Amino acid sequence: MNRDTLQPFSAVTLVMGGAEGYRRVNSVREAAETLLEHWPVEDGEEYVTAVRVCLDAMMGVICPEAAREAFIKAAEEAGISLLQ
């Protein structure tokens, strides 16, 4: 199985609270890292789905754009503003 963890996609910029400020995400790897290490909440249906979809995209099971869409839905669920 081919694992290309970078898997670029169209950039999404998050407006994070506190010291995080703005965070630009333009790959599956960055989306997964943001979800797992910098996300303000670790629950919610869209959050769990986004983590799973990012892992599937890193494994080459699904396309990077599907991970981007799941990431955006998780941000909306968490109340994180987006600049696109």
C-alpha positions in Angstrom: 0.0 0.0 0.0 1.4 3.4 -1.0 1.6 5.9 1.9 2.1 9.4 0.7 1.4 11.4 3.9 1.8 14.8 2.3 -1.2 14.5 -0.1 -1.6 18.2 -1.0 -5.0 19.9 -1.4 -6.3 23.5 -1.8 -5.3 25.5 1.3 -7.6 26.2 4.2 -6.7 28.8 6.7 -8.1 28.4 10.3 -8.6 31.3 12.7 -7.5 29.7 15.9 -7.9 31.3 19.3 -5.2 32.3 21.6 -1.5 32.0 20.7 -2.3 29.8 17.7 -3.5 32.7 15.6 -3.9 31.7 12.0 -3.0 28.2 10.8 -2.7 27.4 7.1 -3.3 23.8 6.2 -2.7 22.5 2.7 -2.1 18.8 2.9 -3.5 15.7 4.5 -0.5 15.4 6.8 -1.0 19.0 8.1 -4.7 18.4 8.6 -4.1 15.2 10.6 -1.4 17.0 12.7 -3.7 19.9 13.3 -6.6 17.6 14.4 -4.5 15.5 16.6 -2.2 18.1 18.2 -3.8 21.5 17.9 -7.6 21.0 17.9 -9.5 22.8 20.7 -11.8 19.8 21.3 -11.3 16.1 21.0 -14.8 14.9 20.5 -17.6 15.4 18.1 -18.9 13.3 15.2 -17.2 15.5 12.5 -13.9 15.5 14.4 -13.8 11.7 14.6 -14.8 11.4 11.0 -12.1 13.9 9.9 -9.4 12.0 11.8 -10.5 8.7 10.2 -10.7 10.2 6.7 -7.2 11.8 7.0 -5.7 8.5 8.0 -7.5 6.8 5.0 -6.2 9.5 2.7 -2.6 9.0 4.0 -3.0 5.3 3.2 -4.1 6.2 -0.3 -7.6 4.7 0.2 -9.4 8.0 -0.6 -8.5 11.3 -2.3 -7.0 14.3 -0.5 -10.0 16.5 -1.3 -12.2 14.2 0.8 -9.9 14.8 3.7 -10.1 18.5 3.1 -13.9 18.4 3.1 -14.0 16.4 6.3 -11.5 18.8 7.9 -13.6 21.8 7.0 -16.7 20.1 8.5 -14.8 19.4 11.7 -13.7 23.0 11.9 -17.3 24.2 11.5 -18.4 21.7 14.2 -15.7 23.1 16.6 -16.7 26.7 15.9 -13.4 27.5 14.2 -13.6 30.2 11.6 -12.1 29.6 8.1 -10.5 31.8 5.5 -10.7 30.2 2.1 
